[in-house]
Amino acid sequence: MEFDTNAISDMLEKAKKSNRQNAITGCLLFHQGYFIQLLEGNKTAVKSLFKKISVDKRHHDVRLLSTEEAPTRIFSEWSMVYQNSSNDTDRNRIAKRQLFDDIYHSSNAICHPGMSKLALWIEVSKILRSERRALSNH
């Protein structure tokens, strides 16, 4: 299934409501037809949500890249923050495309547990917080 802007918006609204009810936070990135997502929260709740996502017919080739326990949440203020790189200026799009490619394709970031994944998600969080501040200043 192809996701258009309306389908993604509908999916996000439902996800945000459900995530708030289940104390799940996270980040959803969309780039060139691919999603990558970080989910944070109670282990049981996150596992249950991932199971629902993986059997959802709208998704294909769903992969669990990593499970790690962390002392704090990276996206604690968002029930689900969403970023679509196609909505950015050329400069922002290039930076986010590189970041997405690093997260999605880098063997160190995907295949090996450790700080490389954490550092990339923290960088995503910094970019999104910066954009949120910029938008609130306008």
FENNORUR-V835039 format. One line per field, one symbol per residue. ss: DSSP state (h for helix, s for strand, l for the rest). phi: phi as a letter, one per 20 degrees, with the letter a starting at -180 (. if undefined). psi: psi as a letter, one per 30 degrees, with the letter a starting at -180 (. if undefined). A space follows every 50 residues. Layout:
BEGIN
ss->???
phi->???
psi->???
END
This chain:
BEGIN
ss->llllhhhhhhhhhhhhhhhhhlllsssssssllsssssssllhhhhhhhh hhhhhlllllllllllllllllllllllllsssshhhllhhhhhhhhhhh hhhhhlhhhhllllhhhhhhhhhhhhhhhhhhhhhhll
phi->.eeegffffffffffffffffdldcrbcdcblnddccddcqggfffffff ffffefffdblfceeacbecfceedfecfaeccdffeefgffffffffff ffffdfffededfqfffgfffffggfffffffffffee
psi->kkjleeeeeeeeeeeeeeeefghklakkkkkhgkkkkkkkakeeeeeeee eeeffkffllhkkjekkkkkflkehfgkejkkkjffglleeeeeeeeeee eeeefkeefefklafeeeeeeeeeeeeeeeeeeeeff.
END
